[in-house]
């Protein structure tokens, strides 16, 4: 999958220009709804750095663990 931030398909309007045909990885991003979410912790940490939704989910998880 693309490794650039922001995505090369992100338009000036901040919308995906290939939304209807985007890759599976894009459809599932930030991958926080996986059944075995704990198995992708390294990916989640990377996503937290670039995705506000992933950041908020991880922060909420941290609060629940306190």
Secondary structure, 3 states (H helix, E strand, C coil): CCCCCCCCCECCCCCECCHHHCCHHHHHCCCCCCCCHHHHHHHHHHHHHHCHHHHHHHHHHHHHHC
